[in-house]
């Protein structure tokens, strides 16, 4: 009997609790459109990342990667933003192809987790290479738009 009374009181309390105001159809449409724009921006950033790596240009990374960036290369080397810029500028790799595919995005308020597959071919010190890796990048949305704050690349064995 006490159990039933407690359940009844809980039900009354929940029914009387104020609920969040329902979003109008227009508000839901606006939020969905905004989410689509953010996803498109993030997909573009992934493709710009591999293009900047392919051409060894650091301007993109200076603009889009946060000052507190922390990344792990496919070789396991840990890099902050300055180490990343240095490795790009001093890279001896010459790419004939560099693609990002299978881009998947999860947005959580102002944070996005982006995964993709990177495929590259080229030469390193005259020796050909052909590699594929899975990459996870973490972006945070702020006053300057999306900023990369962390990444990890894992080479796939093939």
Secondary structure, 3 states (H helix, E strand, C coil): CHHHHHHHHHHHHHHHCCCCCCCCHHHHHHHHHHHHHHHHHHHHHHHHHHHHHHCCCCHHHHHHEEEEEEEECCCCCEEEHHHHHHHHHCCCEEEEEEEEEEEEEEEECCEEEEEEEEEEEEEECCEEEEEEEEEEEEEEEECCEEEEEEEEEEECCC
